[in-house]
Amino acid sequence: MPPKTSCPVTAAQFAEKAEPLRISINGQEMLAEVKAFSTGSFGWYLNGKTVITVDGKAVSVQIGMNMTVVGSKEAARE
């Protein structure tokens, strides 16, 4: 089994230096916000809605996306 990946930044460094990420979904720009998750991990979170065309028809979709920094749950807390 490969060794566990460690997070190269502390929780405090991430909270201070991480910036929101611009995400494009079907051409619509959205902003994923910096987030400390209740699990102790940290990363980015995006929640929103957009419209996607399927067979010429507009379909409304809800978006929920978490991007978690690998190893962040075990990252040093300052």
N, C-alpha and C positions, 0 to 999 in steps of 0.2 A: 504494500500500500504506500503511495507517495506521501511525503511529509506534508503536514498541514501548512497551508499558506499563512504567513503572518502579514499583518497590516503594517505598512511602512510609516503611517502617521498616527498620532494619538487622537483621541476623541476631541481634545481641546484644539489641536491643530486643525482638524477637519472643520469643526464648528467655526473657527476664526477665519480660515482661508478658503474653504470651498465656496464656489459660486453656483448660482442656478445654471442649469443646462438648457440650451435651446434644442428642442426635439421637433423634427418635422414628420408628421403623419399624414400621408396622402397629400402632401403639399401645404398642409396647414401647420404653421409654426406654433409651438406650445412651449411653456416654460416649466421644467421640472425643478421644484424647489429643494433646497438642502433640508435634510430631515434626520433627526435622531429618532429611531424607531423604538417602540416600547419594549422590544426584545433585547435592547442594549446595542444593537447594530446601528450603523449610520450609513447614509447614502443620499439618494434623491427620490422624490415622489412626484408623480404626475397624476392628476385626476381631471377629466374633462369629457367633452362630447365633440363629435364631428360628424360630417356626412360623407358617406362613401357611395359611389355609384356602382350598382350591380345590375347588369343587363339593361342599362338605360334608366334605371329607377334609383332615386335617392333613398339611401338607407341610413337612418340615424344610428350611430354607435356610441356607446359609453366606453371611455378609456380609463383604466386603472393600471398604473405601472410603478413598480418599486425597482430601484437599482441599488443594490446593497453592495457596499465595499467588502470584498472577500476578506475574511479574517477580522472584520471590524468589531464583532461581538467580543473578541478576546483582546482588542487593542487596549493599550495602556490608558488609564483614566488619570487625569491630573487634578 
